[in-house]
Amino acid sequence: MVSNPYQKYQQLSVQTASPAQLLLMLYDGAIRFVKQGVDAIEQGHVEKANISLIKAQNIVHELMAALDFQYSISNDLVKVYEYMLHQLIQANVKKDTAPALEVLSFLVDLKDSWMQASKPASAAKEAIHG
């Protein structure tokens, strides 16, 4: 049972989110955890870096699982996600921020692209439902 009001809000947000909103939430989480991992590496906090980068990897796995291979772009995205996983592992093993920062730039770009792609759908939905 969730007792923390923030956790209740978060749980309700996820349960009521559209697929596009869920995707953006995943990107936000991955971005947050990569940033935390980079900060932890820079501060010499090895365990915190490990935890944050593994959380980011788990989210990238979720993004991969969400791909719909009926669309040809999914074949390209899975390769990008696999590369990002590789880079996150390298960053974690070597405690090197460079691969993590590269992943961060991919995540930000992909999130921005999905935001742009979801806008027309949201605008059309609003026009239909008033």
Secondary structure as GFF3:
##gff-version 3
##sequence-region A 1 130
A	DSSP	alpha_helix	5	16	.	.	.	ID=ss1
A	DSSP	alpha_helix	19	43	.	.	.	ID=ss2
A	DSSP	alpha_helix	46	65	.	.	.	ID=ss3
A	DSSP	alpha_helix	73	94	.	.	.	ID=ss4
A	DSSP	alpha_helix	97	129	.	.	.	ID=ss5
###
